[in-house]
Amino acid sequence: MSAAVPVILYATFTARSGNEAVVADLLCAYAASVRREPGNVLFQASHRLDEPGSFFVYEEYVDEAAFQTHLATSSGKLFNAKLGPLIIEPQSRLTFLRAVSPDIRDGARQPA
Protein backbone atom coordinates (compact mmCIF):
# COMPACT_ATOMS: atom_id res chain seq x y z
CA MET A 1 0.00 0.00 0.00
CA SER A 2 1.47 3.36 -0.99
CA ALA A 3 1.37 6.32 1.32
CA ALA A 4 -0.59 9.43 0.45
CA VAL A 5 1.25 12.12 -1.50
CA PRO A 6 0.84 15.50 0.18
CA VAL A 7 -0.48 18.47 -1.79
CA ILE A 8 1.77 21.49 -1.31
CA LEU A 9 1.20 24.87 -2.90
CA TYR A 10 1.50 28.58 -2.50
CA ALA A 11 -0.76 31.38 -3.62
CA THR A 12 0.31 34.93 -4.38
CA PHE A 13 -1.72 38.06 -4.98
CA THR A 14 -1.45 41.82 -4.59
CA ALA A 15 -3.92 44.00 -2.71
CA ARG A 16 -5.23 47.07 -4.49
CA SER A 17 -3.87 50.24 -2.94
CA GLY A 18 -5.70 51.00 0.30
CA ASN A 19 -6.96 47.42 0.72
CA GLU A 20 -3.88 45.93 2.39
CA ALA A 21 -5.36 45.84 5.91
CA VAL A 22 -8.71 44.51 4.65
CA VAL A 23 -6.95 41.68 2.80
CA ALA A 24 -4.81 40.89 5.86
CA ASP A 25 -7.90 40.72 8.09
CA LEU A 26 -9.72 38.53 5.55
CA LEU A 27 -6.74 36.18 5.42
CA CYS A 28 -6.53 35.94 9.22
CA ALA A 29 -10.17 34.92 9.48
CA TYR A 30 -9.87 32.46 6.59
CA ALA A 31 -6.69 30.92 7.99
CA ALA A 32 -8.48 30.08 11.24
CA SER A 33 -11.18 28.28 9.23
CA VAL A 34 -8.76 26.38 6.97
CA ARG A 35 -6.63 25.22 9.89
CA ARG A 36 -9.68 23.44 11.32
CA GLU A 37 -10.26 21.46 8.11
CA PRO A 38 -9.50 17.73 8.30
CA GLY A 39 -6.42 17.08 6.23
CA ASN A 40 -4.94 20.56 6.46
CA VAL A 41 -1.31 20.38 7.59
CA LEU A 42 -0.38 24.05 7.29
CA PHE A 43 -1.91 27.32 6.16
CA GLN A 44 0.40 30.29 6.64
CA ALA A 45 -0.33 33.73 5.20
CA SER A 46 2.41 36.35 4.97
CA HIS A 47 3.11 39.60 3.21
CA ARG A 48 6.36 40.91 1.79
CA LEU A 49 8.30 43.29 4.01
CA ASP A 50 9.29 45.46 1.06
CA GLU A 51 5.78 45.39 -0.46
CA PRO A 52 3.13 45.01 2.26
CA GLY A 53 0.41 44.70 -0.38
CA SER A 54 2.00 41.56 -1.86
CA PHE A 55 0.70 38.44 -0.12
CA PHE A 56 2.10 34.91 -0.04
CA VAL A 57 0.06 31.98 1.31
CA TYR A 58 1.72 28.59 1.88
CA GLU A 59 -0.57 25.57 2.16
CA GLU A 60 -0.13 21.85 2.77
CA TYR A 61 -2.74 19.08 2.78
CA VAL A 62 -2.26 15.42 3.65
CA ASP A 63 -3.37 14.27 0.20
CA GLU A 64 -5.35 15.15 -2.92
CA ALA A 65 -8.67 14.19 -1.31
CA ALA A 66 -8.07 16.63 1.56
CA PHE A 67 -7.16 19.36 -0.94
CA GLN A 68 -10.30 18.70 -3.01
CA THR A 69 -12.39 18.85 0.16
CA HIS A 70 -10.74 22.19 0.96
CA LEU A 71 -11.60 23.54 -2.51
CA ALA A 72 -15.24 22.54 -2.07
CA THR A 73 -15.81 24.35 1.24
CA SER A 74 -18.28 27.20 1.36
CA SER A 75 -15.78 29.23 3.39
CA GLY A 76 -13.26 28.99 0.54
CA LYS A 77 -15.79 30.09 -2.03
CA LEU A 78 -16.83 33.02 0.18
CA PHE A 79 -13.17 33.97 0.80
CA ASN A 80 -12.41 34.03 -2.94
CA ALA A 81 -15.56 36.04 -3.69
CA LYS A 82 -14.55 38.64 -1.10
CA LEU A 83 -10.89 38.64 -2.14
CA GLY A 84 -11.51 39.16 -5.87
CA PRO A 85 -12.43 42.87 -5.83
CA LEU A 86 -9.66 43.64 -3.31
CA ILE A 87 -6.72 42.43 -5.42
CA ILE A 88 -5.08 43.53 -8.65
CA GLU A 89 -4.97 40.10 -10.31
CA PRO A 90 -8.15 38.43 -11.60
CA GLN A 91 -7.53 35.73 -8.95
CA SER A 92 -4.73 34.45 -6.77
CA ARG A 93 -1.88 32.73 -8.63
CA LEU A 94 -1.35 29.13 -7.48
CA THR A 95 1.96 27.31 -7.72
CA PHE A 96 2.04 23.61 -6.84
CA LEU A 97 5.16 22.09 -5.29
CA ARG A 98 6.58 18.64 -4.59
CA ALA A 99 8.81 18.02 -1.56
CA VAL A 100 12.40 17.11 -2.36
CA SER A 101 13.36 15.72 1.02
CA PRO A 102 13.77 11.98 0.58
CA ASP A 103 11.56 11.07 3.53
CA ILE A 104 8.41 12.59 2.00
CA ARG A 105 8.94 13.29 -1.70
CA ASP A 106 7.00 10.23 -2.82
CA GLY A 107 4.50 10.41 -0.02
CA ALA A 108 6.25 7.72 2.00
CA ARG A 109 7.33 9.05 5.37
CA GLN A 110 10.33 7.21 6.69
CA PRO A 111 11.20 6.96 10.38
CA ALA A 112 13.92 9.35 11.52
VENMOKA-V17110 format. One record per residue. OMEGA is omega in whole degrees, -180 to 180 (NA if undefined). NEAR is the number of other C-alpha atoms within 8 Angstrom. D_CENTER is the distance of its C-alpha to the mean C-alpha in Angstrom with 2 decimals. Layout:
# VENMOKA-V17110
omega->OMEGA near->NEAR d_center->D_CENTER
omega->OMEGA near->NEAR d_center->D_CENTER
This chain:
# VENMOKA-V17110
omega->-180 near->2 d_center->28.31
omega->180 near->5 d_center->25.24
omega->179 near->7 d_center->22.25
omega->175 near->8 d_center->18.86
omega->-179 near->12 d_center->16.72
omega->173 near->10 d_center->13.20
omega->-178 near->13 d_center->10.31
omega->-180 near->12 d_center->8.40
omega->168 near->11 d_center->6.42
omega->178 near->12 d_center->5.51
omega->176 near->11 d_center->5.88
omega->176 near->11 d_center->9.12
omega->-176 near->13 d_center->11.54
omega->178 near->10 d_center->14.77
omega->171 near->14 d_center->16.27
omega->-179 near->10 d_center->19.78
omega->-179 near->6 d_center->22.43
omega->-178 near->6 d_center->23.03
omega->-175 near->11 d_center->19.70
omega->-178 near->11 d_center->17.88
omega->179 near->7 d_center->18.57
omega->179 near->7 d_center->17.78
omega->179 near->11 d_center->14.26
omega->179 near->8 d_center->13.84
omega->178 near->8 d_center->15.37
omega->178 near->10 d_center->13.30
omega->180 near->9 d_center->10.02
omega->-180 near->9 d_center->12.02
omega->-179 near->8 d_center->13.19
omega->179 near->11 d_center->10.04
omega->180 near->11 d_center->8.58
omega->179 near->8 d_center->11.98
omega->-177 near->9 d_center->11.81
omega->-178 near->10 d_center->8.69
omega->177 near->10 d_center->10.24
omega->-179 near->7 d_center->13.37
omega->173 near->8 d_center->12.35
omega->178 near->5 d_center->14.43
omega->175 near->9 d_center->12.82
omega->178 near->15 d_center->9.68
omega->-176 near->9 d_center->10.43
omega->172 near->9 d_center->8.07
omega->-176 near->12 d_center->5.50
omega->178 near->8 d_center->7.03
omega->180 near->11 d_center->7.54
omega->170 near->7 d_center->10.61
omega->-178 near->10 d_center->13.15
omega->177 near->10 d_center->15.79
omega->-178 near->5 d_center->19.10
omega->178 near->4 d_center->21.17
omega->-175 near->7 d_center->19.34
omega->178 near->9 d_center->17.96
omega->179 near->12 d_center->16.92
omega->-175 near->11 d_center->14.52
omega->-179 near->13 d_center->10.94
omega->-179 near->12 d_center->8.44
omega->180 near->11 d_center->4.86
omega->-177 near->12 d_center->4.76
omega->172 near->12 d_center->3.72
omega->177 near->12 d_center->7.15
omega->-175 near->14 d_center->9.28
omega->-180 near->13 d_center->13.06
omega->-178 near->11 d_center->13.91
omega->180 near->10 d_center->13.75
omega->179 near->6 d_center->15.26
omega->179 near->12 d_center->12.65
omega->179 near->13 d_center->9.93
omega->176 near->8 d_center->12.60
omega->177 near->8 d_center->13.31
omega->-178 near->10 d_center->9.85
omega->-176 near->8 d_center->10.40
omega->-176 near->8 d_center->13.87
omega->176 near->8 d_center->13.47
omega->179 near->6 d_center->15.43
omega->177 near->8 d_center->13.19
omega->179 near->11 d_center->10.40
omega->178 near->10 d_center->13.35
omega->178 near->8 d_center->14.77
omega->-178 near->10 d_center->11.81
omega->178 near->9 d_center->11.80
omega->178 near->8 d_center->15.59
omega->-177 near->8 d_center->15.80
omega->-174 near->10 d_center->13.52
omega->-178 near->10 d_center->15.49
omega->-177 near->7 d_center->18.75
omega->-176 near->10 d_center->17.40
omega->-178 near->13 d_center->16.04
omega->-177 near->9 d_center->18.19
omega->176 near->8 d_center->16.46
omega->177 near->6 d_center->16.95
omega->178 near->8 d_center->13.20
omega->178 near->8 d_center->10.02
omega->-180 near->7 d_center->10.54
omega->175 near->8 d_center->8.49
omega->-179 near->7 d_center->9.86
omega->-176 near->8 d_center->10.18
omega->172 near->8 d_center->11.78
omega->-180 near->7 d_center->14.47
omega->177 near->7 d_center->15.66
omega->178 near->6 d_center->19.12
omega->-172 near->6 d_center->20.46
omega->-178 near->6 d_center->23.22
omega->-178 near->9 d_center->22.53
omega->-172 near->12 d_center->19.26
omega->179 near->11 d_center->19.16
omega->-180 near->7 d_center->20.79
omega->-179 near->11 d_center->19.24
omega->178 near->11 d_center->22.42
omega->-179 near->7 d_center->22.14
omega->178 near->6 d_center->25.46
omega->-179 near->3 d_center->27.19
omega->NA near->2 d_center->27.40
